[in-house]
Amino acid sequence: MTLIQELKFWVNVIEQTAIPVDGERLTPAEQGALSQTCRVLAQTANYAADQMEKA
């Protein structure tokens, strides 16, 4: 799996988990986890872009 494919996979995972099971709003803990996951994904995307520039 390439870095781009992996990033696309994780974006899909985040989109699916951002919808709460009960159809209501995310709990504060869920919001925090989602925010942290998005930050990590953004950092990973930046790293991948840097690696592609160096190649």
PDB file of N, CA, C and O in Angstrom, chain B, residues numbered from 101:
ATOM      1  N   MET B 101       0.861  -1.176   0.000  1.00  0.00           N
ATOM      2  CA  MET B 101       0.000   0.000   0.000  1.00  0.00           C
ATOM      3  C   MET B 101       0.904   1.235   0.000  1.00  0.00           C
ATOM      4  O   MET B 101       1.826   1.338   0.810  1.00  0.00           O
ATOM      5  N   THR B 102       0.637   2.151  -0.899  1.00  0.00           N
ATOM      6  CA  THR B 102       1.423   3.380  -0.955  1.00  0.00           C
ATOM      7  C   THR B 102       0.969   4.332   0.143  1.00  0.00           C
ATOM      8  O   THR B 102      -0.089   4.144   0.744  1.00  0.00           O
ATOM      9  N   LEU B 103       1.773   5.349   0.396  1.00  0.00           N
ATOM     10  CA  LEU B 103       1.397   6.338   1.412  1.00  0.00           C
ATOM     11  C   LEU B 103       0.076   7.010   1.070  1.00  0.00           C
ATOM     12  O   LEU B 103      -0.752   7.232   1.953  1.00  0.00           O
ATOM     13  N   ILE B 104      -0.127   7.334  -0.194  1.00  0.00           N
ATOM     14  CA  ILE B 104      -1.370   7.995  -0.605  1.00  0.00           C
ATOM     15  C   ILE B 104      -2.561   7.066  -0.387  1.00  0.00           C
ATOM     16  O   ILE B 104      -3.603   7.504   0.100  1.00  0.00           O
ATOM     17  N   GLN B 105      -2.420   5.799  -0.740  1.00  0.00           N
ATOM     18  CA  GLN B 105      -3.504   4.841  -0.526  1.00  0.00           C
ATOM     19  C   GLN B 105      -3.816   4.700   0.963  1.00  0.00           C
ATOM     20  O   GLN B 105      -4.978   4.613   1.360  1.00  0.00           O
ATOM     21  N   GLU B 106      -2.765   4.680   1.779  1.00  0.00           N
ATOM     22  CA  GLU B 106      -2.980   4.559   3.219  1.00  0.00           C
ATOM     23  C   GLU B 106      -3.686   5.794   3.775  1.00  0.00           C
ATOM     24  O   GLU B 106      -4.573   5.676   4.619  1.00  0.00           O
ATOM     25  N   LEU B 107      -3.295   6.968   3.305  1.00  0.00           N
ATOM     26  CA  LEU B 107      -3.970   8.188   3.744  1.00  0.00           C
ATOM     27  C   LEU B 107      -5.447   8.167   3.356  1.00  0.00           C
ATOM     28  O   LEU B 107      -6.308   8.529   4.158  1.00  0.00           O
ATOM     29  N   LYS B 108      -5.735   7.744   2.132  1.00  0.00           N
ATOM     30  CA  LYS B 108      -7.125   7.656   1.692  1.00  0.00           C
ATOM     31  C   LYS B 108      -7.906   6.673   2.556  1.00  0.00           C
ATOM     32  O   LYS B 108      -9.066   6.917   2.887  1.00  0.00           O
ATOM     33  N   PHE B 109      -7.272   5.569   2.919  1.00  0.00           N
ATOM     34  CA  PHE B 109      -7.916   4.586   3.782  1.00  0.00           C
ATOM     35  C   PHE B 109      -8.293   5.211   5.117  1.00  0.00           C
ATOM     36  O   PHE B 109      -9.415   5.036   5.591  1.00  0.00           O
ATOM     37  N   TRP B 110      -7.354   5.946   5.732  1.00  0.00           N
ATOM     38  CA  TRP B 110      -7.609   6.525   7.050  1.00  0.00           C
ATOM     39  C   TRP B 110      -8.626   7.654   6.985  1.00  0.00           C
ATOM     40  O   TRP B 110      -9.397   7.843   7.926  1.00  0.00           O
ATOM     41  N   VAL B 111      -8.641   8.399   5.897  1.00  0.00           N
ATOM     42  CA  VAL B 111      -9.683   9.416   5.734  1.00  0.00           C
ATOM     43  C   VAL B 111     -11.052   8.742   5.723  1.00  0.00           C
ATOM     44  O   VAL B 111     -11.998   9.234   6.338  1.00  0.00           O
ATOM     45  N   ASN B 112     -11.152   7.630   5.030  1.00  0.00           N
ATOM     46  CA  ASN B 112     -12.407   6.885   4.984  1.00  0.00           C
ATOM     47  C   ASN B 112     -12.800   6.386   6.373  1.00  0.00           C
ATOM     48  O   ASN B 112     -13.965   6.477   6.760  1.00  0.00           O
ATOM     49  N   VAL B 113     -11.837   5.862   7.118  1.00  0.00           N
ATOM     50  CA  VAL B 113     -12.105   5.391   8.485  1.00  0.00           C
ATOM     51  C   VAL B 113     -12.622   6.538   9.348  1.00  0.00           C
ATOM     52  O   VAL B 113     -13.593   6.375  10.088  1.00  0.00           O
ATOM     53  N   ILE B 114     -11.976   7.695   9.253  1.00  0.00           N
ATOM     54  CA  ILE B 114     -12.386   8.850  10.054  1.00  0.00           C
ATOM     55  C   ILE B 114     -13.791   9.291   9.674  1.00  0.00           C
ATOM     56  O   ILE B 114     -14.598   9.599  10.552  1.00  0.00           O
ATOM     57  N   GLU B 115     -14.095   9.327   8.388  1.00  0.00           N
ATOM     58  CA  GLU B 115     -15.434   9.725   7.954  1.00  0.00           C
ATOM     59  C   GLU B 115     -16.493   8.785   8.528  1.00  0.00           C
ATOM     60  O   GLU B 115     -17.558   9.232   8.953  1.00  0.00           O
ATOM     61  N   GLN B 116     -16.204   7.500   8.541  1.00  0.00           N
ATOM     62  CA  GLN B 116     -17.171   6.531   9.047  1.00  0.00           C
ATOM     63  C   GLN B 116     -17.339   6.630  10.557  1.00  0.00           C
ATOM     64  O   GLN B 116     -18.449   6.468  11.063  1.00  0.00           O
ATOM     65  N   THR B 117     -16.260   6.892  11.283  1.00  0.00           N
ATOM     66  CA  THR B 117     -16.344   6.938  12.741  1.00  0.00           C
ATOM     67  C   THR B 117     -16.821   8.282  13.258  1.00  0.00           C
ATOM     68  O   THR B 117     -17.134   8.406  14.442  1.00  0.00           O
ATOM     69  N   ALA B 118     -16.884   9.286  12.408  1.00  0.00           N
ATOM     70  CA  ALA B 118     -17.332  10.609  12.840  1.00  0.00           C
ATOM     71  C   ALA B 118     -18.846  10.669  13.019  1.00  0.00           C
ATOM     72  O   ALA B 118     -19.374  11.655  13.535  1.00  0.00           O
ATOM     73  N   ILE B 119     -19.531   9.634  12.602  1.00  0.00           N
ATOM     74  CA  ILE B 119     -20.992   9.594  12.743  1.00  0.00           C
ATOM     75  C   ILE B 119     -21.321   8.741  13.962  1.00  0.00           C
ATOM     76  O   ILE B 119     -21.065   7.537  13.961  1.00  0.00           O
ATOM     77  N   PRO B 120     -21.883   9.350  14.996  1.00  0.00           N
ATOM     78  CA  PRO B 120     -22.184   8.572  16.200  1.00  0.00           C
ATOM     79  C   PRO B 120     -23.238   7.503  15.942  1.00  0.00           C
ATOM     80  O   PRO B 120     -24.114   7.657  15.090  1.00  0.00           O
ATOM     81  N   VAL B 121     -23.131   6.422  16.695  1.00  0.00           N
ATOM     82  CA  VAL B 121     -24.025   5.279  16.527  1.00  0.00           C
ATOM     83  C   VAL B 121     -25.474   5.658  16.790  1.00  0.00           C
ATOM     84  O   VAL B 121     -26.378   5.197  16.093  1.00  0.00           O
ATOM     85  N   ASP B 122     -25.695   6.500  17.796  1.00  0.00           N
ATOM     86  CA  ASP B 122     -27.060   6.822  18.179  1.00  0.00           C
ATOM     87  C   ASP B 122     -27.669   7.964  17.357  1.00  0.00           C
ATOM     88  O   ASP B 122     -28.812   8.363  17.583  1.00  0.00           O
ATOM     89  N   GLY B 123     -26.891   8.481  16.401  1.00  0.00           N
ATOM     90  CA  GLY B 123     -27.402   9.552  15.544  1.00  0.00           C
ATOM     91  C   GLY B 123     -27.381  10.929  16.191  1.00  0.00           C
ATOM     92  O   GLY B 123     -27.785  11.916  15.577  1.00  0.00           O
ATOM     93  N   GLU B 124     -26.914  10.993  17.422  1.00  0.00           N
ATOM     94  CA  GLU B 124     -26.833  12.272  18.132  1.00  0.00           C
ATOM     95  C   GLU B 124     -25.446  12.873  17.938  1.00  0.00           C
ATOM     96  O   GLU B 124     -24.671  12.422  17.095  1.00  0.00           O
ATOM     97  N   ARG B 125     -25.152  13.887  18.723  1.00  0.00           N
ATOM     98  CA  ARG B 125     -23.852  14.547  18.643  1.00  0.00           C
ATOM     99  C   ARG B 125     -22.775  13.662  19.260  1.00  0.00           C
ATOM    100  O   ARG B 125     -23.061  12.815  20.105  1.00  0.00           O
ATOM    101  N   LEU B 126     -21.541  13.869  18.828  1.00  0.00           N
ATOM    102  CA  LEU B 126     -20.418  13.165  19.432  1.00  0.00           C
ATOM    103  C   LEU B 126     -20.246  13.634  20.873  1.00  0.00           C
ATOM    104  O   LEU B 126     -20.491  14.796  21.196  1.00  0.00           O
ATOM    105  N   THR B 127     -19.824  12.717  21.724  1.00  0.00           N
ATOM    106  CA  THR B 127     -19.523  13.089  23.095  1.00  0.00           C
ATOM    107  C   THR B 127     -18.225  13.897  23.092  1.00  0.00           C
ATOM    108  O   THR B 127     -17.481  13.855  22.112  1.00  0.00           O
ATOM    109  N   PRO B 128     -17.940  14.634  24.173  1.00  0.00           N
ATOM    110  CA  PRO B 128     -16.659  15.356  24.233  1.00  0.00           C
ATOM    111  C   PRO B 128     -15.447  14.442  24.039  1.00  0.00           C
ATOM    112  O   PRO B 128     -14.477  14.827  23.386  1.00  0.00           O
ATOM    113  N   ALA B 129     -15.500  13.239  24.602  1.00  0.00           N
ATOM    114  CA  ALA B 129     -14.387  12.300  24.427  1.00  0.00           C
ATOM    115  C   ALA B 129     -14.248  11.885  22.962  1.00  0.00           C
ATOM    116  O   ALA B 129     -13.138  11.792  22.438  1.00  0.00           O
ATOM    117  N   GLU B 130     -15.380  11.638  22.311  1.00  0.00           N
ATOM    118  CA  GLU B 130     -15.348  11.264  20.888  1.00  0.00           C
ATOM    119  C   GLU B 130     -14.845  12.427  20.036  1.00  0.00           C
ATOM    120  O   GLU B 130     -14.082  12.220  19.092  1.00  0.00           O
ATOM    121  N   GLN B 131     -15.264  13.635  20.362  1.00  0.00           N
ATOM    122  CA  GLN B 131     -14.788  14.817  19.631  1.00  0.00           C
ATOM    123  C   GLN B 131     -13.281  14.967  19.788  1.00  0.00           C
ATOM    124  O   GLN B 131     -12.577  15.264  18.823  1.00  0.00           O
ATOM    125  N   GLY B 132     -12.790  14.760  21.002  1.00  0.00           N
ATOM    126  CA  GLY B 132     -11.353  14.852  21.244  1.00  0.00           C
ATOM    127  C   GLY B 132     -10.576  13.809  20.473  1.00  0.00           C
ATOM    128  O   GLY B 132      -9.540  14.107  19.878  1.00  0.00           O
ATOM    129  N   ALA B 133     -11.077  12.583  20.483  1.00  0.00           N
ATOM    130  CA  ALA B 133     -10.413  11.509  19.754  1.00  0.00           C
ATOM    131  C   ALA B 133     -10.412  11.780  18.258  1.00  0.00           C
ATOM    132  O   ALA B 133      -9.412  11.539  17.581  1.00  0.00           O
ATOM    133  N   LEU B 134     -11.530  12.280  17.739  1.00  0.00           N
ATOM    134  CA  LEU B 134     -11.623  12.596  16.322  1.00  0.00           C
ATOM    135  C   LEU B 134     -10.661  13.721  15.950  1.00  0.00           C
ATOM    136  O   LEU B 134      -9.995  13.658  14.917  1.00  0.00           O
ATOM    137  N   SER B 135     -10.590  14.739  16.787  1.00  0.00           N
ATOM    138  CA  SER B 135      -9.667  15.849  16.530  1.00  0.00           C
ATOM    139  C   SER B 135      -8.218  15.382  16.533  1.00  0.00           C
ATOM    140  O   SER B 135      -7.427  15.771  15.674  1.00  0.00           O
ATOM    141  N   GLN B 136      -7.881  14.547  17.507  1.00  0.00           N
ATOM    142  CA  GLN B 136      -6.512  14.040  17.588  1.00  0.00           C
ATOM    143  C   GLN B 136      -6.186  13.182  16.366  1.00  0.00           C
ATOM    144  O   GLN B 136      -5.088  13.272  15.816  1.00  0.00           O
ATOM    145  N   THR B 137      -7.123  12.367  15.953  1.00  0.00           N
ATOM    146  CA  THR B 137      -6.918  11.526  14.776  1.00  0.00           C
ATOM    147  C   THR B 137      -6.699  12.379  13.529  1.00  0.00           C
ATOM    148  O   THR B 137      -5.840  12.073  12.702  1.00  0.00           O
ATOM    149  N   CYS B 138      -7.474  13.441  13.401  1.00  0.00           N
ATOM    150  CA  CYS B 138      -7.327  14.334  12.237  1.00  0.00           C
ATOM    151  C   CYS B 138      -5.968  15.021  12.250  1.00  0.00           C
ATOM    152  O   CYS B 138      -5.346  15.189  11.201  1.00  0.00           O
ATOM    153  N   ARG B 139      -5.503  15.419  13.436  1.00  0.00           N
ATOM    154  CA  ARG B 139      -4.181  16.049  13.527  1.00  0.00           C
ATOM    155  C   ARG B 139      -3.081  15.080  13.107  1.00  0.00           C
ATOM    156  O   ARG B 139      -2.165  15.454  12.374  1.00  0.00           O
ATOM    157  N   VAL B 140      -3.170  13.838  13.570  1.00  0.00           N
ATOM    158  CA  VAL B 140      -2.178  12.828  13.198  1.00  0.00           C
ATOM    159  C   VAL B 140      -2.221  12.565  11.706  1.00  0.00           C
ATOM    160  O   VAL B 140      -1.179  12.431  11.064  1.00  0.00           O
ATOM    161  N   LEU B 141      -3.414  12.490  11.154  1.00  0.00           N
ATOM    162  CA  LEU B 141      -3.545  12.266   9.714  1.00  0.00           C
ATOM    163  C   LEU B 141      -2.929  13.416   8.930  1.00  0.00           C
ATOM    164  O   LEU B 141      -2.263  13.189   7.920  1.00  0.00           O
ATOM    165  N   ALA B 142      -3.141  14.644   9.381  1.00  0.00           N
ATOM    166  CA  ALA B 142      -2.550  15.808   8.709  1.00  0.00           C
ATOM    167  C   ALA B 142      -1.033  15.760   8.791  1.00  0.00           C
ATOM    168  O   ALA B 142      -0.351  16.066   7.814  1.00  0.00           O
ATOM    169  N   GLN B 143      -0.501  15.382   9.936  1.00  0.00           N
ATOM    170  CA  GLN B 143       0.953  15.266  10.077  1.00  0.00           C
ATOM    171  C   GLN B 143       1.495  14.182   9.156  1.00  0.00           C
ATOM    172  O   GLN B 143       2.551  14.350   8.547  1.00  0.00           O
ATOM    173  N   THR B 144       0.779  13.082   9.056  1.00  0.00           N
ATOM    174  CA  THR B 144       1.191  11.990   8.174  1.00  0.00           C
ATOM    175  C   THR B 144       1.161  12.437   6.714  1.00  0.00           C
ATOM    176  O   THR B 144       2.054  12.095   5.939  1.00  0.00           O
ATOM    177  N   ALA B 145       0.145  13.191   6.344  1.00  0.00           N
ATOM    178  CA  ALA B 145       0.057  13.694   4.970  1.00  0.00           C
ATOM    179  C   ALA B 145       1.217  14.637   4.673  1.00  0.00           C
ATOM    180  O   ALA B 145       1.787  14.588   3.582  1.00  0.00           O
ATOM    181  N   ASN B 146       1.573  15.491   5.623  1.00  0.00           N
ATOM    182  CA  ASN B 146       2.716  16.383   5.433  1.00  0.00           C
ATOM    183  C   ASN B 146       4.007  15.587   5.285  1.00  0.00           C
ATOM    184  O   ASN B 146       4.839  15.903   4.434  1.00  0.00           O
ATOM    185  N   TYR B 147       4.177  14.570   6.097  1.00  0.00           N
ATOM    186  CA  TYR B 147       5.358  13.715   6.014  1.00  0.00           C
ATOM    187  C   TYR B 147       5.421  13.034   4.649  1.00  0.00           C
ATOM    188  O   TYR B 147       6.476  12.991   4.016  1.00  0.00           O
ATOM    189  N   ALA B 148       4.276  12.499   4.199  1.00  0.00           N
ATOM    190  CA  ALA B 148       4.233  11.836   2.894  1.00  0.00           C
ATOM    191  C   ALA B 148       4.585  12.797   1.774  1.00  0.00           C
ATOM    192  O   ALA B 148       5.310  12.442   0.845  1.00  0.00           O
ATOM    193  N   ALA B 149       4.067  14.022   1.865  1.00  0.00           N
ATOM    194  CA  ALA B 149       4.367  15.026   0.837  1.00  0.00           C
ATOM    195  C   ALA B 149       5.855  15.361   0.835  1.00  0.00           C
ATOM    196  O   ALA B 149       6.457  15.493  -0.230  1.00  0.00           O
ATOM    197  N   ASP B 150       6.447  15.498   2.007  1.00  0.00           N
ATOM    198  CA  ASP B 150       7.888  15.761   2.092  1.00  0.00           C
ATOM    199  C   ASP B 150       8.707  14.628   1.488  1.00  0.00           C
ATOM    200  O   ASP B 150       9.690  14.870   0.787  1.00  0.00           O
ATOM    201  N   GLN B 151       8.300  13.393   1.763  1.00  0.00           N
ATOM    202  CA  GLN B 151       9.020  12.242   1.224  1.00  0.00           C
ATOM    203  C   GLN B 151       8.892  12.171  -0.297  1.00  0.00           C
ATOM    204  O   GLN B 151       9.836  11.774  -0.980  1.00  0.00           O
ATOM    205  N   MET B 152       7.736  12.551  -0.827  1.00  0.00           N
ATOM    206  CA  MET B 152       7.544  12.509  -2.259  1.00  0.00           C
ATOM    207  C   MET B 152       8.381  13.593  -2.941  1.00  0.00           C
ATOM    208  O   MET B 152       8.868  13.394  -4.054  1.00  0.00           O
ATOM    209  N   GLU B 153       8.548  14.742  -2.273  1.00  0.00           N
ATOM    210  CA  GLU B 153       9.387  15.810  -2.833  1.00  0.00           C
ATOM    211  C   GLU B 153      10.842  15.382  -2.896  1.00  0.00           C
ATOM    212  O   GLU B 153      11.550  15.741  -3.837  1.00  0.00           O
ATOM    213  N   LYS B 154      11.295  14.626  -1.916  1.00  0.00           N
ATOM    214  CA  LYS B 154      12.690  14.188  -1.847  1.00  0.00           C
ATOM    215  C   LYS B 154      12.996  13.089  -2.851  1.00  0.00           C
ATOM    216  O   LYS B 154      14.153  12.886  -3.219  1.00  0.00           O
ATOM    217  N   ALA B 155      11.965  12.379  -3.296  1.00  0.00           N
ATOM    218  CA  ALA B 155      12.172  11.240  -4.216  1.00  0.00           C
ATOM    219  C   ALA B 155      12.452  11.692  -5.626  1.00  0.00           C
ATOM    220  O   ALA B 155      12.647  10.862  -6.514  1.00  0.00           O
TER     221      ALA B 155
END
